Amino acid sequence: MTSLPQPAKGATKLGLVIDLDTCVGCHACAVNCKEWNASGHSAPMTDQDPYGSKPDGVWFNRVHSYEAGTGTQSRTVNFPRSCLHCETPACVTVCPTGASYKRAEDGIVLVNADACIGCKLCSWACPYGAREYDSDAGVMKKCTLCIDRIYNQTLPEHERTPACVSTCPASARHFGDLGDPDSAVSRLVAERGGFDLMPEMGYAPTNKYLPPRPRTELSPPPLPRPAETGAEGVAGRLLAWVDRALSR
Amino acid sequence: MNPAFSVIFFTTASGAGYGLLALLGLLAPAGLLPDSVAFGLVGIALALALVTTGLLASTVHLGHPERAWRAFSQWRTSWLSREGVAAVLTYIPALLFAFAWSTGGATGGTTAAFGVASAVMAVATVYCTGMIYASLKPIRQWHSPLVTRNYLLFAAFSGAVCLTALAALFGWPGEAPGGLAILLALSGLFAKLRYWRFIDGAAPGSTIESATGLGGLGKVRMLESPNTQDNYLLKEMGFRIGRKHAARLRRIALVAGFVVPALLLLLALPIGGGAGALLAVAAAVLALLGLIAERWLFFAEATHTVTLYYGRAA
């Protein structure tokens, strides 16, 4: 059903918290996502012309790099972009067939590939570009939050996290229940001032992004000159002479 | 937005079909159309043919056309599903309208009842079509009540020119549909100009700063795209049209779609006869071609917020 589940207070909202301060832009999350999901819930993730001049294909996770700020205050921010598993996702409500749905039990937004007619309307309705059409299969695909890992009893417990989270070498990606205010991810969001992307759209994303930390001064304060060290007597005069000689 | 031809053809053809059906349903009982069974049947058949070709064309862009029946299920939330339901339901009063006309004449009571019911369903269907676009927040050029209004207006206008041409072919002077078509052409012209003023003037609601949440650090610009070649998102949502082409196509849409058809009808109505019919048919063909240009622009000029992530305007 494309009707959204009634949001209950304290309901589980599984999602990601992405740290834009520590992300190094290595694309490992995107690659491991492709690797796992090529044989996962929404498999295959097809590519067209992968070795040709115009390669194209389905990815659930894409890493952008931005420059924020100008001049000496500018900084590079690496920015992974994937499905935010919104609380009011229009991608679900616009679906004419009921193929798109939001799970009541954990808030994950999924596509039933057997019911999808490939009309692409959901991808138009998503402001974030989370959905990508698989032209080979003729259906829409999207991030599943690795539903086939996080509940997978055959994996050791510490591996039951999304592929993008488990592979991140900088620990910039965190997975957990954002509906629980005491969960590790919720506390992280509260501590670091986690924010929503495009809040003005009103989709109420579950995933949060952590802002880059305030920068530390790049150049250390200049060393005191020997002449200013306050040394007196012969030693002071000698140092002052050395300073003058070297400053010439 | 990528202007997929199947969708452009679908909305133009079915819009004209529903417009024609609605006007037949309203004008025939009022005695403003020929009280001829042949005219009624041909008119309703033409309307349903336009609608049906349009609907079939719309399934061409689907990944799984054989599953299209599933689209009737989610009318509670989805405007696309509502459109499908309304489109199919419209056939019922339309066929009964044709039956009533052929048995009870154009102005009979049952004809009037089914005529009005057909008109109501036709308006509802076109309204749903407009709402599919108007409900999409990420596309600011579409997220406006002007969009639904224009879809209804252009459907009525193209239906009116088709009806005038048909009436003229049946040797009917066609003042009522002709006059209406001229009025609708003028309203269409001003509605389109107003829409273009709206999309050219409105400030974008979202920016690369709000999309990335990095506005607090200052101005944001993309350094590196995630992919070296265009991906699905950019092909589907990142369609770009040159400003020069847009300006030229706008003129073509206005002149071919509204101005020339109105002038041709102004000539055709007093002339009448074979020459008048020829001019009325030319007006209908031009109006439909102009509306195809208009619809192509409606897609091509629409921008999507996902392109903000790729450092483009939206």
Contacts between the chains, C-beta under 8 A, distances in Angstrom:
chain1	res1	chain2	res2	distance
A	1	B	74	7.4
A	2	B	74	4.6
A	2	B	76	7.4
A	2	B	77	4.6
A	2	B	78	5.9
A	3	B	76	5.7
A	3	B	77	5.6
A	4	B	77	8.0
A	20	B	214	7.5
A	25	B	224	7.9
A	27	B	226	7.7
A	30	B	226	7.2
A	54	B	229	5.0
A	54	B	230	7.9
A	55	B	228	7.7
A	55	B	229	5.8
A	56	B	229	6.1
A	56	B	230	7.3
A	56	B	231	5.9
A	56	B	232	7.2
A	57	B	231	7.7
A	58	B	232	7.3
A	59	B	226	7.7
A	59	B	227	7.8
A	59	B	231	7.4
A	62	B	226	3.6
A	62	B	227	6.8
A	62	B	231	7.8
A	63	B	226	5.2
A	64	B	222	6.3
A	64	B	224	6.9
A	64	B	225	6.7
A	64	B	226	5.5
A	64	B	309	5.8
A	64	B	310	7.7
A	65	B	222	7.2
A	65	B	223	4.3
A	65	B	224	4.0
A	66	B	208	7.7
A	66	B	212	5.9
A	66	B	214	6.4
A	66	B	220	5.3
A	66	B	221	6.7
A	66	B	222	5.7
A	66	B	223	6.0
A	67	B	220	7.2
A	67	B	221	5.3
A	67	B	222	7.9
A	67	B	223	5.1
A	68	B	212	7.6
A	68	B	214	4.2
A	68	B	217	3.8
A	68	B	218	5.9
A	68	B	219	7.5
A	68	B	220	4.9
A	69	B	217	4.5
A	69	B	218	3.4
A	69	B	219	6.9
A	70	B	218	5.6
A	70	B	219	5.7
A	73	B	217	7.8
A	73	B	218	6.5
A	74	B	218	7.1
A	75	B	217	6.7
A	76	B	223	6.3
A	77	B	212	7.4
A	77	B	214	5.8
A	77	B	217	7.6
A	79	B	212	5.9
A	79	B	214	8.0
A	79	B	309	7.9
A	81	B	226	7.6
A	81	B	309	6.0
A	90	B	135	7.6
A	90	B	136	7.5
A	90	B	137	6.8
A	92	B	77	7.9
A	93	B	77	4.1
A	93	B	78	6.5
A	94	B	77	7.5
A	94	B	78	5.4
A	94	B	79	7.1
A	94	B	80	6.5
A	94	B	132	7.8
A	94	B	135	7.2
A	94	B	136	7.6
A	95	B	74	6.2
A	95	B	77	8.0
A	95	B	78	5.9
A	96	B	70	7.5
A	96	B	71	3.8
A	96	B	72	7.9
A	96	B	73	7.5
A	96	B	74	5.3
A	96	B	78	4.6
A	96	B	80	4.2
A	96	B	81	3.8
A	96	B	84	6.5
A	97	B	67	7.0
A	97	B	70	3.8
A	97	B	71	5.4
A	97	B	73	6.3
A	97	B	74	6.4
A	97	B	81	7.7
A	98	B	70	7.2
A	98	B	73	5.5
A	98	B	74	5.1
A	99	B	70	7.6
A	115	B	67	7.1
A	115	B	70	5.8
A	116	B	63	7.2
A	116	B	64	6.9
A	116	B	67	7.7
A	117	B	62	5.0
A	117	B	63	6.6
A	117	B	64	4.9
A	117	B	65	7.4
A	117	B	67	4.6
A	117	B	68	5.9
A	117	B	70	6.2
A	117	B	71	6.2
A	118	B	62	5.3
A	118	B	63	2.0
A	118	B	64	5.3
A	119	B	61	7.5
A	119	B	62	5.6
A	119	B	63	7.8
A	119	B	71	7.4
A	119	B	80	6.7
A	120	B	61	7.7
A	120	B	236	6.6
A	121	B	80	5.6
A	121	B	132	7.2
A	123	B	232	7.6
A	123	B	233	7.6
A	123	B	236	6.5
A	123	B	237	7.4
A	124	B	1	7.2
A	124	B	136	5.6
A	124	B	138	7.2
A	124	B	139	6.8
A	124	B	236	7.8
A	124	B	237	7.1
A	124	B	304	7.1
A	125	B	136	5.6
A	125	B	137	7.8
A	125	B	138	6.9
A	126	B	138	6.9
A	126	B	306	7.4
A	127	B	137	6.7
A	127	B	138	3.9
A	127	B	206	7.2
A	127	B	304	7.9
A	127	B	305	4.3
A	127	B	306	6.9
A	128	B	305	7.7
A	128	B	306	6.6
A	128	B	309	7.8
A	129	B	233	4.6
A	129	B	237	7.1
A	129	B	306	3.3
A	129	B	309	6.3
A	132	B	231	7.2
A	132	B	232	4.7
A	132	B	233	6.8
A	133	B	63	7.3
A	133	B	232	5.2
A	133	B	236	7.0
A	134	B	63	8.0
A	135	B	63	7.5
A	135	B	232	7.8
A	137	B	63	7.3
A	138	B	62	7.7
A	138	B	63	2.7
A	138	B	64	5.1
A	139	B	63	5.6
A	139	B	64	6.9
A	140	B	63	8.0
A	195	B	213	4.8
A	196	B	213	7.4
A	197	B	210	7.8
A	197	B	211	6.2
A	197	B	212	7.1
A	197	B	213	5.6
A	198	B	206	5.3
A	198	B	210	5.3
A	198	B	211	5.5
A	198	B	305	6.6
A	199	B	210	7.5
A	200	B	205	5.9
A	200	B	206	6.2
A	200	B	210	6.2
A	201	B	137	5.5
A	201	B	138	6.9
A	201	B	206	6.9
A	201	B	305	7.4
A	202	B	137	7.2
A	209	B	213	5.6
A	211	B	213	7.0
A	211	B	214	7.5
A	211	B	216	6.8
A	212	B	214	7.8
A	212	B	217	6.9
